[in-house]
């Protein structure tokens, strides 16, 4: 569309056009290096906050029926399991480079004080290994290019922690760009429309 763009043809023989590109959205399910650094910031706050959002229902549906002090005396009935106690099992490390890719390790270990248990009945001694939540892997590694995980959606079956669900794709809006194009040695021609 060149209306009002032909004023220079009589003298300088050029035409300037402004071309605006369409903004396209970018959708991704993979970790980028920037994602990994964001997750590691503030001792893994984003990850820990997501873990804390795990609900009592999620834990109970997975066979975690209560939580109790790691060391108890006498008959103690566990209280309802919480996301805060679940999150206390996780420690987010620092960013490393592994085989040329940015990576982040998350360690899983039994916390020092309150633990999750598979029972809501009274305990007469400290909870046994069989009564506690178990986990097959003591470490999760997030690597640039891997599928992103949703840490608020753990897979817990019969009191055993497995993997986490894959995160939904994130959509990032693209940016419009305006490019100036100058056509030199331009000539004005009238083009007759045809049927």
Residue pairs with C-beta under 8 A, 6 or more apart in sequence:
2 15
2 17
5 15
5 16
5 17
6 15
6 188
8 14
8 15
8 16
9 15
9 186
9 187
9 188
13 184
13 185
13 186
13 187
14 182
14 183
14 184
14 185
14 186
15 182
15 183
15 186
16 180
16 181
16 182
16 183
17 180
17 181
17 182
17 183
18 178
18 179
18 180
18 181
19 178
19 179
19 180
19 181
20 176
20 177
20 178
20 179
21 176
21 177
21 178
21 179
22 176
23 173
23 174
23 175
23 176
24 174
25 171
25 172
25 173
25 174
26 171
26 172
26 174
27 169
27 170
27 171
27 172
28 169
28 170
28 172
29 147
29 148
29 166
29 167
29 168
29 169
29 170
30 145
30 146
30 147
30 148
31 142
31 143
31 144
31 145
31 146
31 147
31 148
32 144
33 101
33 102
33 144
35 144
35 148
36 95
36 102
36 103
36 104
36 142
36 143
36 144
37 95
37 102
38 46
39 46
39 47
39 92
39 104
39 142
40 92
40 93
40 94
40 95
40 104
43 92
44 90
44 91
44 92
44 93
44 104
44 106
47 90
47 92
47 106
47 151
48 87
48 90
48 92
50 150
50 151
50 152
51 83
51 86
51 87
51 90
51 151
51 152
52 83
52 84
52 86
52 87
53 83
53 152
54 83
54 86
54 87
54 152
54 153
54 154
55 83
56 80
56 81
56 82
56 83
58 153
58 154
58 156
59 81
59 82
59 83
59 86
59 116
59 156
60 81
61 156
62 154
62 155
62 156
62 157
62 158
62 159
62 161
63 118
63 156
63 157
63 158
63 159
63 160
64 81
64 86
64 116
64 117
64 118
64 133
64 156
64 159
65 78
65 81
65 117
65 118
65 119
65 120
66 77
66 78
66 79
66 80
66 81
66 116
66 117
66 119
66 120
67 78
67 79
67 80
67 81
67 82
67 85
67 114
67 115
67 116
67 117
68 76
68 78
68 79
68 114
68 115
68 117
68 123
68 127
69 76
69 113
69 114
69 115
70 110
70 111
70 112
70 113
70 114
70 115
70 126
70 127
71 126
72 123
72 125
72 126
72 127
74 124
75 122
75 123
75 124
76 122
76 123
77 120
77 121
77 122
77 123
78 117
78 119
78 120
78 121
78 123
81 116
85 111
85 114
85 115
85 116
86 116
86 154
88 111
88 113
88 114
89 108
89 109
89 110
89 111
89 116
89 133
89 135
90 106
90 107
90 108
91 106
91 107
91 109
92 104
92 106
93 104
93 105
93 106
93 107
94 104
95 102
95 103
95 104
96 102
96 103
96 104
96 105
97 103
98 141
98 143
101 143
101 144
101 145
102 143
102 144
103 141
103 142
103 143
103 144
104 141
104 142
104 143
105 139
105 140
105 141
105 142
106 139
106 140
106 141
106 142
107 138
107 139
108 135
108 137
108 138
108 139
108 140
108 161
109 138
110 132
115 127
115 132
115 133
116 132
116 133
117 123
117 127
117 131
117 132
117 133
118 130
118 131
118 132
118 133
118 158
118 159
119 127
119 131
123 131
132 159
133 156
133 159
133 160
133 161
134 159
134 160
134 161
135 160
135 161
136 160
136 161
136 162
140 149
140 164
142 149
147 166
147 167
148 166
148 167
148 170
149 163
149 164
149 165
149 166
149 167
150 164
150 165
150 166
150 167
150 168
151 164
153 164
153 165
154 161
154 162
154 163
154 164
154 165
155 161
155 162
155 163
155 164
155 165
156 162
